[in-house]
Amino acid sequence: MPPRAARGADEQRFWLSWPEPSRSELATAQAERWWRLHRALGKEAPRLGRLVVAEQSFQHPQVPGEQRALGHWPSANGAGASPQPLRLIDPQGRVVVAYGPEITPQAVMKDVRRLLKRNPAAPR
């Protein structure tokens, strides 16, 4: 679910969300990877938010525009299933796409652009 502080004026915002890895260097690399993808969206960037979830504390410095939440990363298929490392979430908090560990930024970018194209921004 998108963070409460980010809801309201941003009702049309989609979210890219992931659990923070426990190793600091992996957490930093992952945050920077998704920040670069976000910047590459250009004028569509305000329609996508980035939310990183950590169990107890954050291992990486916060990158610009990143939202943070402390909590448990929920498993999609029950307690025994391994969690997906990345999810694309709609403005209502529903998971649109859950990616496996082998996902590339190019594949995510393709999905994000397709999603934003098929869901035009509301007129202001």
N, C-alpha and C positions, 0 to 999 in steps of 0.2 A: 504494500500500500504506500502511495506517495506520502512523504512527511506532512504532518498537519500544517506546518508553517508554509509549505509550498503550495497548499491547496487554496482555493478561493479565486484570486485574479487569474491564476494559471490553469483554469479548468481544462483547457485544451492541450496541456503539456503531457507528452509521453515521457517515460522514464527508462533509462538504462540503469540497471541495478545489479550489484554483485556483492558477495561476501568478501571481506578483506582477508587476504592470506595472512597466516601467522608470522611469516618471515618478512622482515622490513623491506628488503630489497625487492622481493616479489610484489609486495603491496605497492611500493613506489612505482615499479614498472607498469603494473596493471592500471593504476590511477592515471599515469601519464599516457598510456595507450588509448584509454577511453576519452581522455581530455583532447588528444589530437584528433580523434574521430569526430568529436563534438565540434571542434573548430572547423573541420573540413566541411561541415554542413553549411557554412556561410550564413546567408540570410535566414535560413530555416533553423539555425541553432537555438533560438529562443523557444522553439516548440519541443525541445528535448531537454530533459533534466538528467543529471547523473546522481545516483544515490548509492553510497557505499555503506554496508552494514558490518559492524564489528561486534564481537561478543562482549568485550569488557573495555577495551581501549584501542585507539588507533595506532597503527605501526608506521604510517607514512605522514608526511606533512600534507596539509590540505592544499589541493590544487584549485585554481580559480573556478568558481561556479559549481563546485562539488557540494552536494548535500550529504550530511552524515547522520547515521542513526545507530544507536547502541541497541543490541538485541540479538535474538536467535534467528539465523537464516533458515526459513522453513523449507522442509523437504516437500517436493511435489507429490510423491507417491507414498507417503507414510514414513514412519520412523526408520525403517530399514533401508530405504533407498538413499543413494548418495545424492547430495544436492547439486543442482546445476550451477556452474560458476558464473553465469550471466543470464539475465532475464530482461526482456523488453516488455514494459508494462504500459497499459493504456491509461488515460486520465481517470478512469473509474477504479483503478487499482487491480485490474485483471491482467494476468500474465498472457501476453499475446504470443511470445516466442520464448522458449527456454533453450539455451544453447549448451552443448556439451563442452568438455575441456579442450577439444581440438579446434574450436572456432577461431576464425581469423577476423581481424578488423575489416577486411574487404567484404566478407560475407555479411557481417553485421551492418556495415554501411549500406549495402545493397538492400537489405531488409528495412532499415530505417527510412531510406529514401522512398521505397515503395509504400511503406506505411504512411508517411507524411503526404505523399502524392494522392493516395486514395482517401485521405482524411483531410480535406482542405481546412485551413484556418478559418475560424468564424470572423465575419466582418466586424470591424471596430467602430 
